[in-house]
Amino acid sequence: MAGVVVGMSGGVDSAVACVLLKAAGYKVYGVTLKIWHDINRCCEVSEAAKTCEILGIPYSVVNMETEFMRDVVDPFTEAYRSGKTPNPCTGCNRDIKWKGLMKAAAFHNAEFIATGHYARIVTAPSGRLAVKASENTAKDQSYMLYRLSQEMLSKTIFPLGGLSKEEVRKIAKAAGIEVYNKEESQEICFVPDGDYAAFIEDRLEGNVPPEGNYVDTEGNILGRHKGIINYTIGQRRGLGIALGERQYVTRIDPVKNEVIIGEDKDLFLKEVRISGLNFMATEDIRPGEQLRLSGKIRYHHPQVPCTLTRTGEDSLTAVFDEPVRAPAPGQSAVFYDNDLVALGGVIV
């Protein structure tokens, strides 16, 4: 009987992953990675433990707080301080969840790990393993998984890849899982109220960029901003400045401590530079080679056809067929070959 360690968040998706894997004949171990110290995390541990008790499977908690602070929270705060809009979940998946679960699997002598992500894993035409978009496009989480390595994919099972959320809840209810109707979290886990600026200021003990100038796209001063950690590309609300028409943050200049304000049309770009590359279905792009794929510049952005060109050892340029709105430095750009994740990186 093959063993599988399931990462459990206390929610319905990871609970149903356990249900399905146990029914498929695996020896299932429930594991929660303790990454944060607030009361909500304590509740999640309690709910995950209760689910494992109902299913009759072993349960344990692995403390990853130190690694989470070092590899996720600190880079997140530093990115905001430098005028970027980071996406901490993609790095957390690779550096915390997968590494933590693989360590737990080694401890239990389990061959596989599993999570409740809505995605699938297949062998691409290139012969490489790749994340494939979920059949349930409304819940597809393939974008968030682009940083996983080939080794990680080879040991991973996604039991929910072919299911809808409604089907998952029905399975949980039938199995007697108490969290079958639990609501989903929509915010970054360590900033549950969504107030990133307050979190960053507290985390950095006030050592954040000061107030500075709003300027227009020609460099004319328009007013004063509250500090660049309060803004992101495409933002319209909360600017605190009246200009008579809708204006948006089009760029953040951390060197000059300026927030550049412009019209909606100023947010659209055809060319986007990417670094921090991770290749998945596609093995590589050679210097001078061009590759046709479709790209997403944020999680809920539609795929847009584009041409990729390698521009450096760890960088490429994506030229989109149609301009994309508000690509933000620090966000992830993920590129697809149909419904397979080909590669991804970070917008610079």
Order of alpha helices (4+ residues) and beta strands (2+ residues): beta-alpha-beta-alpha-beta-alpha-alpha-alpha-alpha-beta-beta-beta-alpha-beta-alpha-alpha-beta-beta-beta-beta-beta-beta-beta-beta-beta-beta
